[in-house]
Every structure is written in C-alpha cells, then in structure tokens.
Amino acid sequence: MDKIAALDPGRDKCGFAVVAMDGSVVTQKIIDTITMTEAIKEATEGHGCCRLVMGNGTTSSAARERIEKVFPELEVEMVDEYNTTQLAKGEYWKANPPRGLKKLIPITMQVPPVPVDDYVAVILARRYIAKNRR
C-alpha cells in the first residue's frame, strides 16, 4: 500500500485527497457530497488505494455507512478531526500567500477565499500515516 485516500465529509461538500505514504500529496480537491463515491472509486481504481481515512466529525457516520455499502472491501479508518480546520487555513496560506496590501494583515486574521476541506483531508491522511508508521 503506497497511497491512501482521505475524506473530510460534509453535508454539501467534502474535502478529498490521495496521499502517498511519505506524506506527499498526489491529488486534493473539493467534491460535492453527492459525488463522494465516484471520487473514492477513482482513488481505488486509478491510484490503487485500498484504505480510506475519514474525519470523525458530524456527518462521518452517515458518510461511512454509505461508503461501506458501495465499497464493502475498502478499509475505512476514522481519524480525529480536532483542530484540522485551523491547521488547514494555515496550509492554504502557505500554498497561496496573500498579495498586495493583504500581505500586511496577519494570516491569523484572514479568511481563505475558498473552502479548505481539501487541506483538511490531507491533514487527516498525514495524521493517519504518522500514527501508523512502523
């Protein structure tokens, strides 16, 4: 297993990522919750992922049920979501530094102009990898 899929499930949208076991990001994106199973299918077939890690937030139980019905052979692991949104905002700003006058405003006071759920998915995958290194 050299790649895992990660999902930050939400009511309307989800963060989704495929991350290599060295922590490098293969792909990350925001997806509609309705298309969650298509993204997982792409990860399992296209990237060879046999494990999905998911955040344990509010909508995780319903998402896990749906996933396990469609992909009974897929290993699904829950990961603690504590503080991931704050960390994801920081990761967003590292990847997309403010420009112009916004550079003068501290990052902690700025709100990313786009959802950061995909960064949350990456953080969840990296948490899982760090916890399960041998």
C-alpha angles and dihedrals in degrees: 000000000000100000136039132195120228130198132192099194122210138169096256105008138021136204111233132186142165111213130185118232090254088063097253116139116243094179139343131184148149113253134183112257088235090062095045094112092051090055091049091049089052090050094049096043101031101036101025095240113167096174133058122196118201136189114249096227133129101296097035097101095056092043092050092050091051093047095047091052092053097037108030091164094054117102108231118197125185119224128194111259095199112145094349095128092056091046090048091054089055091049090049092054092047089055094040109030116197116260135208117000091349087073087072094059115082112253090233089064095050129086118214111247092228135044114277098204091116090059088050089055090053091050091050091051092049091048089053092048093048092049094048102043114127 
